[in-house]
């Protein structure tokens, strides 16, 4: 074993023995190895290619595309260190997730996406699992991790809710069918420009406080073909210097007697006051479907939604709009998720989409063809 010069000097005058120094170093190394043995390293690399008739892809309405309407882009590189809690009553753990790349910069992450300490405290017949730090929001059908969403691009409803919070969140599992969450956040962050417009803050944290709660229900086996169906209802109130915003959400996943077919739905509502004192509100209804045969490598994911807004909440213009998205997903290579997607957006009033042609003529319709690859490690 190699010792530093200070240890050798102390050993020379009899202050320490090299054997005891060696044992101390081995003990320290063992402690480090024990602490890291249950920590996992994971992540993914997300890249995309998109072509459209308008600049809608560059505005963030599609997300996470960041290279504009016609481009090949690196979206994000995700690196995660995670030590999950064990099953003991006073378990602890942690989660650190870093986002790098143009997509992370466009969403406003620099570079921490999540970083929290996880703890557990017994309560009655169960326990409360806590997250303390920065963590993903508890409402919304779609999340920031693109590969976990049914489609490459995001819905309008995604941009109407906060995406991450800095605070404390408690989760209590009443039983196998009922889970309750409640949290208090100092900051509630909305990724990108348009999701935060209703709150009067573009790409910056919203000021405290944010109070939130949600209840998740899962259908038991006694529901027959509907067993495993889920319903999540939640809401939050976010305050800031210019006013505040109230968000409400309801989402469901619904299996069918055909094992290959599943449905989902979401309802997002937001009401707030921008600093200028203009009341804004919006609601969005989205319907999802997935067709995938058991053990099949491919699936077809469809989404349709209707948006009504009064205020600059999402960049579709006017008060009403619709979008339809079809995503063909195929697991061609090991650890690689591959997608081909077609999307159509329509504004009922006005022409909010700028054409990518030489004239730049405003359009009421936007079309997008996109491909996505995600390598997960």
N, C-alpha and C positions, 0 to 999 in steps of 0.2 A: 504494500500500500504506500502511496506517495503522500508525504506530509509537507506542510508549508514550513518556512524557515523559522517562524515563531514557535511552532510546536517542537521542532528539533532543538532550538535554543533552550526552551524550558526543560526539555528532557535532559540536556547536557548538564544543567545545574541541579538536577534531581527534583525539580518542581512538579513534573508530571512524568508518567511512564508512557513509552510508545504503545505499549499494549492497551493501556486504558484509553489513550487517544484513539486507537484503532477501533476499540469497542464503541466509543462515543460516536465516531463517524458512521459506523455500521448501524447504530441505533437511529441516528438522524436519517440515514438513507432509507432504512426500513420504514420509518414513520412517513417519509415522503411517498414511498412506493405504496404504502397502505392507503394514504389519503387519495392517491391518484388511481388506484386500482379499480374503483367503481365509477370513475369519470369516463364518459364516452365522447368521442369526437365524431361529428357528422356534419353534413351540409349538402349543398348542391350548387351547380353552375347552370344558370338559366339564360338561354340565348333565343333570339327571335328574328323572324323575317316578315316584313309586312308590306303590302301594296294596297293603296286606296285611291279613290278619286278626289278626296278632300284632305285638308290638313287636320282632320279631327283626331287622328292618331297622335299628333304632336301636342295637342292641347291637354292630354291627360284623361280625356273622356274614355279612352279604351284601356289604358293602363294594363300591364306595366310597360307597354311599348314606349320607348324613349327616343327612338331615332327619327321620328317623323313618319309621314304617311308612306314613303317609299324608302326602305332602308333595311340593312342587316344590323342588328344591334346586340350588344351584350346588355342583358337586363340587370341581373344581380349575381353576385357570388355570396353564398350564405355559408358561414362557418359557425358551428354550434358546439359548445362545451356543456355537458349536462351530467349532473349527478342526481338521479331521481331518488325520491324518498323510498325507504323500505316500508314494511308493514307494521313496524313498531309504533306504539302510541305517541312517542315523542320524537318522531323521525325528523330529519333535516336533509336538505339538499340544496342545489342551486342550478340555475340555468343562465347561460350567457350566449347570446346570439348576435353575431356581427353581420352587417350587410355592407358589401363593397360593390363598386361599379356605378355606371351611369344611372341605372334604375334607382339605386339607393340615393344618389344625389338628387334625382328628380323628385323622389318622395320626401326628401328632407332629412334622411337619416345620416348621421355623421359620427361614427359608423354604427353605433349601438342601436339595434332594433329591440332587443329584450335583454334585460339583466336583472334577475331577482333572486332573492333567497326564499327557499321553500321550507316551511315548517309545519308541524302538526301538533294540535293540542286536543286531548280527549274531551268529549262533551257527551254526557249521557251514555247511550248505547253505541254512539259513534264517535266522530271526531271532526274537527274543522281543519281543513288544509289551507294554509296561508301562502300568499305570494306578496313579497314586500320588495318593491323596486319598480322596474319598468316592465310592463306586461301587456299582451294583446287585449283588445277590448272584448267584452263578454256578449255583445249583441252583433247581429249581422249574419247573413247566410254565407257570404264570401269573406275570406280572410286575405292577409298579405302574402301568404305562401301560395304562389300560383299553382303549384302542382297538386295542392289539396282542393282546389276549386274545380268545378266541372268544366269550366271554359277558360280559355287563355285570357281574353279580355274581361274587364270587370263590368258589372251592372251599374246602372245609375244609383241604385240603392246603396251600393258600396261607398259611394262618394258622399252620402248623406250622413254618415256616422263617423265618430272618432275611430282611429285605428289602434292607438296605443295610449296607455295611461302611466303616470308615475304616482304610485300610492300603495295602498294595501288592499288586498282582495281576499275574502274568505269564502270557501266552498264547503258546504255541508251536504253530505249524501244521506238523506232521510231513510231511503231504502233503495232497492234495485230499480225503482221506477220513478223516484222523485229526487231531484238535486236542486239545491238553492244556493245562489251566489249573491253576495253583497260587497260593495267596495266604496272606498273614499279615495279620491285622487287629487293631488295637488296640481298636476298638469294633465290635460287631455289633448293629445296630438292628432291632427288630421293630416294624413299623407297627401301631398300634392296641393295644388292651388284651389281647385274648385270645391272640394269637400269642405274647406274651411271658410269659404266666402260668406256663408250665412252667419258665421260667428264673427265676422269682421276682421279676421286675422288670416293672412295668406302665408302658409308655409312656416308658421311659428307656433309655439305652444299657446294654448288657451290658459287664461289665468284661473286659479282655484276659486271655489271648490267644484269638484264634480262628484255627485252622489249617484250611485247606480245600484241596480238589482236585477236579477233574472231568476226564472224558475224553468227547469227542464223536466219534461215528463216523457217517459218511455213506456209504450204499451206492453203489458205482460203477455205471456204465452196464451192466456185465456182469451185473447183477442183474435185468435185464429190466424187468418191470412194477414191481419194487420199487426201481428206481434212484431215488436221492434220498431214500430212507427214512433217518431219523436215529435214533440211540440215544445218550442222554446218561446217564452214571452218575457220581455225585459224592457227596461227603460233607464234613462239617466237624465240628469239636469246639469248642464255645464254653465258656469258663470264666468264673466270677464268684465273688464273695465267698461266696455261699450254696451253691455247688456247681458245676454245669455242665450242658451238654446236648450230646448227639451227634445229628446229623441225617444221614440217608441218603436219597438220591433216585435214582430211575431213571425216565426218561421217553422216549417214542418217538413219532415221527410216521410214519405208514404210508400211502403212496399205494396205489391200487388200479388194476386194468386200466381201470376207468371213470374218465376224467379229472375227472369232476364230484364224485367221492366220495373223501374222505380220512378216515383214522382217526388217533386219538392215544390215548395212555394215560400214566398217571403213577402212581408209587408213592412215598409220603412216609412216613418213619418218624422219630420223635423219641423220645429217652429222656433224662431229666434228673432233677435233684434240686432241689426248691424249698427255700427257706431253712429251712422248718420241718423238713426232713429227710425228707419224704415222696417216695418214688420215684414218678415219673410216666412213662408212656410211651403212645404212640399210633401207629397206622398208618392210612393212608388210601389206597384204591385208586379211581382215577377213570378213566373211559373217555370219549373225545370223538369226535364225528363231525361232518364238515362236508360239506354238499351245495351245490355252486356250479358251474353250467355255465360253460365258458370264456367270458370277456368279458361275463358276466352282471352286472347291477347288484345282484342280490339273492342271499342265501345263507341257509341254515338250519344253525344250530350247535346240537348237542345234547350234554349232559353228564350222566352218571350216576355216582354215587360211593357207596362204603360206608366208614364210619368206625368204628374200634374204639379206645377210649381208656380209660386208667386214670389219672385225674387231671384237673384243670381246664384242659384244653388248648384246646378250642373249646367255645362255649356251647350245646351241643346237649343236655346232660344225660345222666345214665346212662353206659353204656359203649358203646352201639351206636346208629348212626343212618345214614340214607340221605338223599340228595337227588337230584332230577331237575330239569333246567333245559333249556328250549327257547328259543332266541333267533333271531328273524327279523331279518335285517339287510338294509337297502336303501339304496343310494346315490342318494337322490332329488335332492339339490342338489350342486353342485360344492363340493368341499372339506369336505362335511358327511357324517359317518357317522351313520346313524339306526338305532335298534334298538328292537324290541318284545320283551319277555322275560316268560316265565311260569316260576315256580319253586315246587317243593314240597319241604319238609323234613319228616322224620319221625324222632322219637326212639323207639327201641325200649323204653326204660325211663324212666318219669317223665314229667312235663309241664313242660318247661323254658321253653315259649313263653307269655308273658302275652298274653291276648286284648286287643285294643284297644277292645272294647265297654265298656259302663258297668260291667259286673261285674268285668272284668279276670280272668276265669277262666283258670287255666293250661291250656295245650293241649299235646298231643303232636305236633300237626301245624301247620306254618306254610305259608301260601300267599302268594305275592307276584306282582303284575303290575307291570311297570316299563317305562318308556320312557327312552331315552337319546339325546342329540344331542351330537356332538363336532365342533367346527369346527377344522380344522387349517390353520395358516398357515406 
